[in-house]
Amino acid sequence: MRERNTKQKEVILNTLMENKRHPTIQELVEEVNQKDASIGQATIYRNVKKLLKEKEIIQIPTGIENHLDYNHHDHYHIYCEKCHQIIDMKNLAPLKELQEKIEQEGVEINLGHILLTGLCAKCKGEKNEKVSL
């Protein structure tokens, strides 16, 4: 049975929908409080837990802290190990190809939410600038 949407839940969902940065729960609390200071931290945590359970949002574990994403459909992320930014991958074809090859071996996998790690373009540029002599 699906739970009813409350005003608080709607504010939380809208905040996540508008946010393209994949916030942590604490960042989400701060952003929601900027929109509506009457929504307490416990209410936000409770609603996020419900939204995760209802699969209306997803959680992206990075090994440091979890991030949230409104886009709960199959897609992939790149996590920058330096600035901790999470970027949506736009070209899914190579991973879909990999999935097909693995499934040809008789293994059924779910590539619904993959997190690749490395350096974003900005941090990679900074790294290359520091190395130059």
C-alpha positions as CSV (number, residue, x, y, z in Angstrom):
1,M,0.0,0.0,0.0
2,R,1.4,3.3,-1.0
3,E,1.6,6.1,1.6
4,R,0.0,9.5,1.1
5,N,2.2,12.4,0.1
6,T,2.6,15.0,2.8
7,K,3.6,18.6,2.4
8,Q,7.0,17.7,3.9
9,K,7.5,14.8,1.6
10,E,6.6,17.0,-1.4
11,V,9.2,19.6,-0.4
12,I,11.9,16.9,0.0
13,L,11.1,15.4,-3.4
14,N,11.0,18.8,-5.1
15,T,14.4,19.7,-3.5
16,L,15.9,16.5,-4.7
17,M,14.4,16.9,-8.2
18,E,15.8,20.4,-8.5
19,N,19.2,19.3,-7.2
20,K,21.6,18.0,-9.9
21,R,24.4,17.4,-7.4
22,H,23.3,14.2,-5.7
23,P,23.3,15.6,-2.1
24,T,24.2,13.8,1.1
25,I,21.4,13.6,3.6
26,Q,22.9,16.5,5.6
27,E,23.1,18.6,2.5
28,L,19.5,17.8,1.8
29,V,18.5,18.8,5.3
30,E,20.2,22.2,4.8
31,E,18.5,22.8,1.4
32,V,15.1,21.8,2.7
33,N,15.5,24.0,5.7
34,Q,16.3,26.9,3.4
35,K,13.0,26.4,1.7
36,D,10.9,25.6,4.8
37,A,12.5,26.0,8.2
38,S,9.5,24.3,9.8
39,I,10.6,20.9,8.5
40,G,12.8,19.3,11.1
41,Q,15.8,17.0,10.6
42,A,14.0,13.9,12.0
43,T,11.1,14.5,9.6
44,I,13.5,14.7,6.7
45,Y,15.3,11.5,7.7
46,R,12.0,9.7,8.2
47,N,10.7,10.8,4.8
48,V,13.9,9.9,3.0
49,K,13.8,6.5,4.5
50,K,10.2,6.1,3.2
51,L,11.1,7.4,-0.2
52,L,14.0,4.9,-0.4
53,K,11.7,2.1,0.6
54,E,9.1,3.2,-1.9
55,K,11.9,3.3,-4.6
56,E,11.0,6.9,-5.4
57,I,14.7,7.9,-4.8
58,I,17.9,6.0,-4.7
59,Q,20.9,6.0,-2.4
60,I,24.4,6.2,-3.9
61,P,27.0,4.6,-1.5
62,T,30.5,6.1,-2.1
63,G,32.3,4.5,0.7
64,I,32.6,7.9,2.5
65,E,28.9,8.9,2.8
66,N,25.8,8.1,0.9
67,H,24.3,10.5,-1.6
68,L,20.7,10.7,-2.8
69,D,19.3,10.8,-6.3
70,Y,15.8,11.6,-7.5
71,N,16.4,9.7,-10.7
72,H,15.7,6.1,-9.6
73,H,15.7,4.7,-13.2
74,D,18.7,2.7,-14.5
75,H,21.6,5.0,-14.9
76,Y,25.3,5.1,-13.8
77,H,27.4,7.5,-11.8
78,I,31.0,8.6,-11.7
79,Y,32.4,9.5,-8.3
80,C,35.3,11.9,-8.2
81,E,37.7,10.7,-5.5
82,K,39.1,14.2,-5.1
83,C,36.2,16.7,-5.0
84,H,33.6,14.0,-4.1
85,Q,31.2,15.2,-6.8
86,I,28.9,12.6,-8.4
87,I,28.3,12.9,-12.1
88,D,25.6,11.1,-14.1
89,M,27.0,9.1,-17.0
90,K,25.5,10.1,-20.3
91,N,26.7,7.2,-22.5
92,L,25.3,4.0,-21.3
93,A,26.0,1.9,-24.3
94,P,29.4,0.4,-23.1
95,L,27.9,-0.8,-19.9
96,K,24.8,-2.2,-21.6
97,E,27.2,-4.1,-23.9
98,L,29.1,-5.4,-20.9
99,Q,25.8,-6.5,-19.3
100,E,24.8,-8.4,-22.5
101,K,28.2,-10.2,-22.7
102,I,28.0,-11.3,-19.0
103,E,24.4,-12.5,-19.5
104,Q,25.6,-14.5,-22.6
105,E,27.7,-16.5,-20.0
106,G,24.5,-17.4,-18.2
107,V,24.7,-14.9,-15.4
108,E,21.8,-12.6,-14.7
109,I,23.0,-9.2,-13.3
110,N,21.4,-5.9,-12.5
111,L,23.4,-3.0,-13.6
112,G,20.7,-0.6,-12.4
113,H,23.0,1.5,-10.3
114,I,26.7,1.4,-10.9
115,L,29.2,3.8,-9.3
116,L,32.5,4.2,-11.1
117,T,35.3,6.1,-9.3
118,G,38.1,8.3,-10.7
119,L,38.7,12.0,-11.2
120,C,36.3,14.4,-12.8
121,A,37.5,16.6,-15.7
122,K,38.2,19.5,-13.4
123,C,40.2,17.5,-10.9
124,K,42.1,15.7,-13.6
125,G,43.1,19.0,-15.1
126,E,44.3,20.3,-11.7
127,K,46.3,17.1,-11.3
128,N,47.9,17.5,-14.7
129,E,48.7,21.2,-14.0
130,K,50.5,20.3,-10.7
131,V,52.6,17.6,-12.4
132,S,54.0,19.8,-15.1
133,L,57.6,21.0,-14.6
